[in-house]
Amino acid sequence: MTTAPFAIAIELDGDGAHPAAWRAADHAPADLLSGRRIAATVRAAERAGFTAVTFEDAAVPPGTSAGSGVVGRIDAVQRAAFAAPLTSAIGLVPVAPAVYTEPFHVSTQLATADLASDGRVGWIADTDPDPRSAAVYGRAPVDAAEAVATATDAIEVVRQLWDSWEDDAVIRDATTWRYVDRDRLHRVTAESPRFSVAGPSIIPRPPQGQLPVFAPLAGGLPAGTDVALVTSSAQATRRLATEAGAAQVWLELEVALDRAGVPAARRVADLDAHEPWAPGTVGRYVGDAAGLVDLLTDLAGQVDGVRLHPAVLDDDLDEIGRAVLPALREAGLFRSPRPGDRLRDVLGLPAAVNRHTAARTAALEEVTA
């Protein structure tokens, strides 16, 4: 684990993790696909002091028009970019595909969002080989192993594209009519069975240099991942993530808390009466805020962070911000990001040195040695 403070992120998808969460939501139905909803939830999470918010996404939403669940979303990277100027401290981490799409487009979209946020965006690389997603993109489906291999290639190419502009490439010299130093732009040429890339990025290097890359451990962790998202805090799971190259390990955890005098178990039972919240692979906590504080305190000695999936976003986000995060801050376990902090720094990841700048520096040192 790193020496950075324990990280606590919260997922903002839909109305919450419970499939019947919409029945307890405190907003107009039309707000779910609007900027008003995104602005309200992200600002509430920043006021509460979360390390980051995440934005789930997939080519095929999990719900259907005949049942409950999310049946449509605004693109996750667009949601993060929209939230960027509305916030100043919280990390913004969208899901973006890494299997069936072109990494060139993913790299520019994420870099643009990072520029809009002044360095607070991360990337959850979607490695799901779902054949329905392949059909959406007009691609042939792959199995789980090939999906991880493709995601590994895509992450590496995205990182090369982020480094294709050195930090001082933009010169804006009005006297010579030069915008960029051509010697500081570098061509990226990559071929794989799933995609091809030729040329530097079309936008400058993002403020963080390299955005933090997150990916689920289940099914295999792509190389180049900074933070592994795991469903168990067991030592064997943590060791598997670190051996795969992850610098950090975050636990996925569903949460339902007591709220306004109503026990969490009753809240869940009332929603289960409409549609059961079936157990999944993700851990789940149902109880009072004090119990969640104790659980997170224990987890802080095992993993580097958690991503919370609230049962009902409007209720549980508020309760976590009111009764959980303050207790963890007071205990010195957790620190909220401050305005101007960049996500890599908040997570304790090392500075991302441009590979071309590093090579030039090394060559000069060798010449002058």
C-alpha positions as CSV (number, residue, x, y, z in Angstrom):
1,M,0.0,0.0,0.0
2,T,1.0,3.6,-0.5
3,T,1.6,6.1,2.3
4,A,-1.2,8.4,0.9
5,P,-4.3,8.9,3.1
6,F,-7.1,6.4,2.8
7,A,-9.2,7.2,-0.3
8,I,-13.0,7.2,-0.2
9,A,-14.8,7.5,-3.5
10,I,-18.5,7.3,-4.3
11,E,-20.3,6.0,-7.4
12,L,-23.0,8.4,-8.7
13,D,-24.7,6.2,-11.3
14,G,-28.5,6.4,-11.5
15,D,-30.4,6.6,-8.3
16,G,-28.3,4.2,-6.4
17,A,-27.1,0.6,-6.2
18,H,-30.5,-0.9,-5.2
19,P,-32.6,-1.7,-8.3
20,A,-35.6,0.0,-6.7
21,A,-33.6,3.1,-5.6
22,W,-35.6,5.3,-7.9
23,R,-38.7,4.8,-5.6
24,A,-36.8,6.6,-2.8
25,A,-35.1,9.2,-4.9
26,D,-35.5,12.9,-4.0
27,H,-35.7,14.5,-7.4
28,A,-37.9,14.8,-10.5
29,P,-37.6,11.8,-12.9
30,A,-36.6,14.1,-15.7
31,D,-33.6,15.3,-13.7
32,L,-31.9,11.9,-14.0
33,L,-30.6,12.6,-17.5
34,S,-30.0,16.3,-17.0
35,G,-27.2,18.6,-16.0
36,R,-29.2,19.5,-12.9
37,R,-28.9,16.0,-11.4
38,I,-25.2,15.7,-12.2
39,A,-24.5,19.1,-10.7
40,A,-26.5,18.4,-7.6
41,T,-24.9,15.1,-6.8
42,V,-21.3,16.1,-7.6
43,R,-21.5,19.3,-5.6
44,A,-23.0,17.3,-2.7
45,A,-20.1,14.8,-2.8
46,E,-17.5,17.6,-3.0
47,R,-19.1,19.4,0.0
48,A,-19.0,16.1,1.9
49,G,-15.3,15.8,1.1
50,F,-15.1,12.5,-0.8
51,T,-11.8,11.8,-2.5
52,A,-13.5,11.3,-5.8
53,V,-16.7,10.5,-7.6
54,T,-17.0,7.8,-10.2
55,F,-19.3,7.7,-13.2
56,E,-20.4,4.2,-14.4
57,D,-20.9,3.6,-18.0
58,A,-21.4,0.8,-20.6
59,A,-22.4,0.6,-24.2
60,V,-25.4,-1.4,-23.1
61,P,-27.1,-0.1,-19.9
62,P,-27.9,-2.7,-17.2
63,G,-31.7,-2.0,-17.2
64,T,-34.4,-2.5,-19.8
65,S,-37.4,-0.5,-20.8
66,A,-39.6,-3.3,-19.4
67,G,-38.0,-3.3,-16.0
68,S,-36.1,-1.2,-13.5
69,G,-32.5,-0.2,-13.5
70,V,-30.6,2.4,-15.5
71,V,-32.0,2.3,-19.1
72,G,-30.0,5.3,-20.5
73,R,-27.0,7.4,-19.5
74,I,-25.2,10.5,-20.6
75,D,-21.7,9.4,-21.6
76,A,-19.5,9.1,-18.4
77,V,-16.6,11.2,-19.8
78,Q,-19.1,13.9,-20.8
79,R,-20.5,13.8,-17.2
80,A,-17.1,14.2,-15.8
81,A,-16.2,17.1,-18.1
82,F,-19.5,18.8,-17.3
83,A,-18.8,18.5,-13.6
84,A,-15.2,19.8,-14.0
85,P,-15.9,23.6,-13.9
86,L,-18.6,23.1,-11.2
87,T,-16.1,21.7,-8.8
88,S,-12.6,22.6,-7.6
89,A,-11.2,19.7,-5.4
90,I,-12.9,16.4,-5.9
91,G,-11.6,13.8,-8.3
92,L,-13.7,12.9,-11.3
93,V,-13.3,9.3,-12.5
94,P,-15.4,8.1,-15.4
95,V,-15.6,4.7,-17.0
96,A,-14.4,4.6,-20.6
97,P,-14.1,1.6,-22.9
98,A,-10.8,-0.1,-23.4
99,V,-11.8,-3.1,-25.6
100,Y,-14.0,-2.3,-28.5
101,T,-13.2,1.4,-29.2
102,E,-10.3,3.3,-30.6
103,P,-7.8,4.3,-27.9
104,F,-7.0,7.5,-29.8
105,H,-10.5,8.9,-29.2
106,V,-10.5,7.7,-25.5
107,S,-7.2,9.5,-24.9
108,T,-8.3,12.8,-26.3
109,Q,-11.6,12.7,-24.5
110,L,-10.0,12.0,-21.1
111,A,-7.2,14.5,-21.7
112,T,-9.8,17.2,-22.5
113,A,-11.7,16.5,-19.3
114,D,-8.4,16.6,-17.4
115,L,-7.7,20.0,-18.9
116,A,-11.2,21.2,-18.0
117,S,-10.7,20.1,-14.3
118,D,-7.1,21.3,-14.1
119,G,-5.9,17.8,-13.3
120,R,-8.6,16.0,-11.4
121,V,-9.7,13.3,-13.8
122,G,-9.0,9.5,-13.7
123,W,-10.0,6.7,-16.0
124,I,-11.8,3.4,-15.1
125,A,-10.9,1.2,-18.0
126,D,-13.9,-0.9,-19.0
127,T,-12.5,-4.4,-19.8
128,D,-15.9,-6.2,-20.0
129,P,-16.0,-8.4,-23.1
130,D,-19.8,-8.2,-23.3
131,P,-20.7,-9.3,-26.9
132,R,-23.6,-6.8,-26.8
133,S,-21.1,-4.0,-26.5
134,A,-19.2,-5.4,-29.4
135,A,-22.3,-5.3,-31.5
136,V,-22.9,-1.6,-30.6
137,Y,-19.4,-0.8,-31.9
138,G,-19.7,-3.1,-34.9
139,R,-16.8,-5.2,-33.7
140,A,-16.3,-9.0,-33.4
141,P,-16.7,-10.1,-29.7
142,V,-13.7,-11.3,-27.8
143,D,-13.3,-13.6,-24.8
144,A,-12.2,-12.4,-21.3
145,A,-8.5,-13.2,-21.9
146,E,-8.4,-11.3,-25.2
147,A,-10.4,-8.4,-23.6
148,V,-7.7,-8.0,-21.0
149,A,-4.9,-8.2,-23.6
150,T,-6.7,-5.6,-25.8
151,A,-7.2,-3.3,-22.8
152,T,-3.4,-3.7,-21.9
153,D,-2.6,-2.6,-25.5
154,A,-5.1,0.3,-25.4
155,I,-3.8,1.6,-22.0
156,E,-0.3,1.6,-23.3
157,V,-1.2,3.5,-26.5
158,V,-3.3,6.0,-24.5
159,R,-0.3,6.6,-22.3
160,Q,1.9,7.1,-25.3
161,L,-0.5,9.6,-26.7
162,W,-0.6,11.6,-23.5
163,D,3.2,11.7,-23.7
164,S,3.2,12.6,-27.4
165,W,3.2,16.3,-26.5
166,E,6.0,17.3,-24.1
167,D,5.0,19.7,-21.3
168,D,6.8,22.6,-23.0
169,A,5.5,21.8,-26.6
170,V,3.1,24.8,-26.6
171,I,5.1,28.0,-27.1
172,R,2.5,30.5,-28.5
173,D,5.2,32.7,-30.0
174,A,3.3,35.5,-31.7
175,T,6.5,37.0,-33.2
176,T,7.3,33.9,-35.2
177,W,3.7,32.7,-35.7
178,R,4.5,29.4,-34.0
179,Y,2.1,27.7,-31.7
180,V,4.0,24.6,-31.0
181,D,7.6,23.4,-30.9
182,R,7.6,20.6,-33.5
183,D,10.6,19.0,-31.8
184,R,8.4,18.5,-28.7
185,L,5.7,16.6,-30.6
186,H,6.2,12.9,-31.1
187,R,4.6,10.5,-33.5
188,V,2.8,7.5,-32.0
189,T,2.6,4.4,-34.3
190,A,0.7,1.4,-32.9
191,E,-0.8,-1.6,-34.6
192,S,-2.9,-4.3,-32.9
193,P,-5.5,-6.8,-34.1
194,R,-8.2,-4.4,-32.7
195,F,-7.0,-0.9,-33.6
196,S,-4.3,1.2,-35.2
197,V,-2.9,4.6,-34.3
198,A,-0.6,6.9,-36.3
199,G,0.4,10.4,-35.2
200,P,0.7,12.5,-32.0
201,S,-2.4,13.4,-30.0
202,I,-4.5,16.3,-31.4
203,I,-4.4,18.2,-28.0
204,P,-1.6,19.0,-25.5
205,R,-0.5,16.7,-22.7
206,P,-3.1,16.7,-19.8
207,P,-2.2,18.6,-16.6
208,Q,-1.4,15.4,-14.7
209,G,0.7,14.1,-17.5
210,Q,-0.7,10.7,-17.0
211,L,-4.2,10.3,-15.6
212,P,-4.6,7.6,-12.9
213,V,-5.9,4.5,-14.5
214,F,-8.3,2.2,-12.6
215,A,-9.5,-1.2,-13.6
216,P,-11.4,-4.1,-12.1
217,L,-9.2,-7.1,-11.0
218,A,-12.0,-9.6,-11.8
219,G,-11.1,-11.4,-15.1
220,G,-7.5,-10.2,-15.0
221,L,-5.9,-6.8,-14.5
222,P,-4.6,-5.0,-17.6
223,A,-0.9,-4.0,-17.4
224,G,-0.5,-0.2,-16.9
225,T,-3.3,0.0,-14.2
226,D,-2.5,2.2,-11.2
227,V,-5.5,1.3,-9.0
228,A,-7.1,-2.2,-8.9
229,L,-10.8,-2.3,-8.0
230,V,-11.4,-5.5,-6.0
231,T,-14.4,-7.2,-4.4
232,S,-12.5,-8.7,-1.5
233,S,-10.0,-7.3,1.0
234,A,-8.4,-10.8,1.5
235,Q,-4.6,-10.8,1.5
236,A,-4.6,-13.2,-1.5
237,T,-6.7,-10.7,-3.6
238,R,-4.4,-7.8,-2.6
239,R,-1.3,-9.8,-3.5
240,L,-2.8,-10.7,-6.9
241,A,-3.5,-7.1,-7.6
242,T,0.0,-5.9,-6.7
243,E,1.7,-8.7,-8.5
244,A,-0.2,-7.6,-11.6
245,G,1.4,-4.2,-11.3
246,A,-1.2,-2.1,-9.5
247,A,0.2,0.6,-7.2
248,Q,-3.0,0.7,-5.1
249,V,-5.9,-1.6,-4.3
250,W,-9.5,-0.2,-3.7
251,L,-12.4,-2.3,-2.4
252,E,-15.8,-2.1,-3.9
253,L,-18.5,-1.8,-1.2
254,E,-22.3,-1.4,-1.3
255,V,-23.7,0.7,1.5
256,A,-27.1,1.3,3.1
257,L,-27.2,3.4,6.3
258,D,-29.8,4.1,9.0
259,R,-31.5,7.3,7.9
260,A,-33.9,9.7,9.7
261,G,-34.7,7.2,12.4
262,V,-35.4,4.4,9.9
263,P,-33.0,1.4,10.3
264,A,-31.1,0.6,7.2
265,A,-32.4,-3.0,7.2
266,R,-36.0,-1.7,7.0
267,R,-35.1,0.7,4.2
268,V,-33.7,-2.1,2.2
269,A,-36.6,-4.4,3.0
270,D,-39.1,-1.8,1.9
271,L,-37.2,-1.5,-1.5
272,D,-36.8,-5.3,-1.7
273,A,-40.6,-5.6,-1.6
274,H,-40.6,-3.9,-5.0
275,E,-37.5,-5.6,-6.4
276,P,-35.0,-7.6,-4.5
277,W,-31.4,-6.3,-4.1
278,A,-29.7,-9.6,-5.0
279,P,-26.3,-10.3,-3.5
280,G,-23.5,-9.9,-6.0
281,T,-19.8,-10.2,-6.0
282,V,-19.4,-6.8,-4.2
283,G,-19.3,-6.6,-0.4
284,R,-22.3,-5.0,1.3
285,Y,-22.7,-3.1,4.6
286,V,-26.2,-2.5,6.0
287,G,-26.4,-0.7,9.4
288,D,-25.6,2.5,11.2
289,A,-23.0,5.1,10.5
290,A,-20.8,4.1,13.5
291,G,-20.6,0.6,12.2
292,L,-19.4,1.8,8.8
293,V,-16.8,4.0,10.5
294,D,-15.5,0.9,12.3
295,L,-15.5,-1.1,9.1
296,L,-13.6,1.5,7.1
297,T,-11.1,2.0,10.0
298,D,-10.4,-1.8,9.8
299,L,-10.2,-1.7,6.0
300,A,-7.7,1.2,6.0
301,G,-5.1,-1.3,7.3
302,Q,-5.8,-3.6,4.4
303,V,-6.5,-1.6,1.3
304,D,-5.7,1.8,0.0
305,G,-9.2,3.0,-0.5
306,V,-12.8,2.1,-1.1
307,R,-15.4,2.9,-3.7
308,L,-18.8,3.1,-2.1
309,H,-22.0,2.2,-4.0
310,P,-24.9,3.8,-2.0
311,A,-28.2,1.9,-2.0
312,V,-30.1,5.2,-2.5
313,L,-27.9,8.0,-3.7
314,D,-29.9,10.9,-2.3
315,D,-30.1,9.4,1.2
316,D,-26.9,7.5,1.7
317,L,-24.6,10.1,0.2
318,D,-25.9,12.7,2.6
319,E,-25.6,10.3,5.6
320,I,-22.1,9.3,4.7
321,G,-21.1,12.9,4.4
322,R,-22.8,13.9,7.7
323,A,-21.8,11.0,10.0
324,V,-19.0,8.9,8.5
325,L,-16.4,11.1,6.8
326,P,-16.2,13.6,9.7
327,A,-15.4,10.8,12.1
328,L,-12.7,9.4,9.9
329,R,-11.2,12.9,9.4
330,E,-11.2,13.5,13.2
331,A,-9.4,10.1,13.7
332,G,-6.7,11.2,11.2
333,L,-7.6,8.3,8.9
334,F,-9.0,10.3,6.0
335,R,-8.2,13.7,4.4
336,S,-10.5,15.4,1.9
337,P,-8.9,16.9,-1.2
338,R,-8.3,20.7,-1.3
339,P,-9.1,23.1,-4.2
340,G,-6.2,22.9,-6.7
341,D,-5.1,19.4,-5.7
342,R,-4.5,17.1,-8.6
343,L,-5.8,13.6,-8.4
344,R,-2.4,11.9,-8.8
345,D,-1.1,13.9,-5.9
346,V,-4.2,13.2,-3.8
347,L,-3.7,9.4,-4.4
348,G,0.0,9.6,-3.6
349,L,1.1,8.5,-7.1
350,P,4.5,9.6,-8.3
351,A,4.8,12.5,-10.7
352,A,4.3,11.4,-14.3
353,V,7.6,12.3,-16.1
354,N,7.2,12.6,-19.9
355,R,9.0,9.6,-21.5
356,H,10.5,11.8,-24.3
357,T,11.7,14.5,-21.9
358,A,13.3,11.8,-19.7
359,A,15.0,10.2,-22.7
360,R,16.4,13.6,-23.8
361,T,17.6,14.4,-20.3
362,A,19.3,11.0,-20.1
363,A,21.0,11.5,-23.5
364,L,22.3,14.9,-22.5
365,E,23.6,13.6,-19.2
366,E,25.4,10.8,-21.0
367,V,27.0,13.2,-23.5
368,T,28.2,15.6,-20.7
369,A,29.4,12.8,-18.4
